[in-house]
Amino acid sequence: MTVPSNLIPFRITQLPVDPSPSVTGILMYVRDGVSYQVTADQIVSVTGVPLTRQVNAGTGLTGGGALSSNVTISVANGGIGTTQLAASGVTPGVYGSDTAIPVLTVDATGRVTAATTSALSVSGFVPSTRQVIAGTGLNGGGQLTSNVTLNANLSSATPESVETTGSAGASTDMSRADHKHPAIDLADDDQVDGLLGLDNGGTGRSIVPATGAVIYSGNDGMYVGPAGSYGQVLVSGGSGAYTWGTAVVLVPQPANSVFAGPASGSDADPTFRSLVNDDIPQTLSGTSWTVTNLTATSASITNLSLGSLVISSTTLVTNLNADLLDGQHGSYYLDLANATGTLSGGAY
């Protein structure tokens, strides 16, 4: 403070410190050049706030208390009501809808000072009500209000091993890439349907096996031919079916045996058999013929030409056809040295 010029300044030193100050303590102060003594509370009442004075929390605030210590005032949670706020210029109401977008005006302090709406335009966008629907073979899907997941509807069924007619199926489940079918049992009629073609290793035809028969190929499949008899051999029919024939077995045969058809009767396969009279032709043509042991009582050998005939027999030959001796340009004689009886017949 400023000391008046008519006063002599002085300083009081080495005063003791009051360990417990009181408002009743005496202080000295100067007013208008005059020194006075006053109590501490008298000075405080003129220049300061008493310690008992309080700062109280009003509406919307919390805290406060006497000024005997520091006082804190805070805004209470939810303490600011509509009556405490200043008017912002926005009228009460709802702004925005399914077809309108709210448009807000905010001032420098962050307050909304105006609110209007603008028509909603969804051009180029998919509405959230749009659905992704799981079709055949899939599951999942749903509205686009959230992420949508689609999954393959994988089958857990074991593949069927028995199918008599074949079917396109009606299941909407997908088969897994590593699924396996059991092997086909070709002995089970329920697992085999239709004919396997020649180009796939099959027969192309429904065939019935026969004992001793031969399976051969035709132009449209495999065929079962007829069964032969013991000792027969196959005879090719070219592009047609085969037949069975008789094989000539080259083994020793008795004398006077020939490989020929039957001695009489209907046609049959040739075999080795004894020579019979009917095996000798009625017309002979050659250079030399010898007939021995002619036992027939009547023989007729005609039109022998350009050769010779020797007849040697120990048995009487009668009625030898005269044509024998009427041959042309040949020599004929009878060797009957051992013959008995008389020779009768044509001219000699």
DATA-V848035 format. One record per run of one state. SS is the DSSP state (a for helix, b for strand, c for the rest). FROM is the first residue (numbers start at 1). TO is the last residue. If there is no record, write none. Layout:
ss: (SS	SS)
from: (FROM	FROM)
to: (TO	TO)
This chain:
ss: (c	b	c	b	a	c	b	c	b	c	b	c	b	c	b	c	b	c	b	c	b	c	b	c	b	c	a	c	a	c	b	c	b	c	b	c	b	c	b	c	b	c	a	c	b	c	b	c	b	c	b	c	b	c	a	c	b	c	b	c	b	c)
from: (1	26	32	34	40	48	54	57	61	67	73	76	100	107	112	120	131	134	138	144	150	153	154	155	174	175	189	192	198	201	215	218	222	225	232	236	243	247	257	261	271	275	277	280	283	286	288	293	302	306	308	313	320	321	322	327	328	329	331	336	345	346)
to: (25	31	33	39	47	53	56	60	66	72	75	99	106	111	119	130	133	137	143	149	152	153	154	173	174	188	191	197	200	214	217	221	224	231	235	242	246	256	260	270	274	276	279	282	285	287	292	301	305	307	312	319	320	321	326	327	328	330	335	344	345	348)
